[in-house]
Amino acid sequence: MPELSSISVKSLLVVLVLLAAGLSKGAGYTKSNGNDCSSKPDTGPCRGYFPKFYFDPSDKKCKEFIYGGCGGNGNRYDTKEECHKRC
């Protein structure tokens, strides 16, 4: 087996650290339980682009917002129909 150069080892270490950091961000994902119809929409700390719906109690309507992919709160629904059914 050929000997690894110090540059190769450092590169491998950087890749592993970045991979671990990416996996830990995904660990914060929360699935909406559909029990929260009063909170403001919360995009969460991640930077994804996932169209979702939230219930706006002042208008008594379900409205679209962009969810980042992790975190957030329970006022998040995949479809407008699901939002209306729960709230």
TAVENQUI-V24363 format. One record per backbone hydrogen bond with DSSP energy under -1.0 kcal/mol. NH is the residue of the N-H (numbers start at 1). CO is the residue of the C=O. Records with the same first field share a line. If there is no record, write none. Layout:
NH: CO  CO
This chain:
9: 5
10: 6
11: 7
12: 8
13: 9
14: 10
15: 11
16: 12
17: 13
18: 14
19: 15
20: 16
21: 17
22: 18
23: 19
24: 20
25: 21
26: 22
28: 25
29: 26
48: 68
50: 67
52: 65
53: 77
54: 63
56: 61
60: 56
61: 56
63: 54
65: 52
67: 50
68: 43
71: 28
76: 74
77: 53
83: 79
84: 80
85: 81
86: 82
87: 83
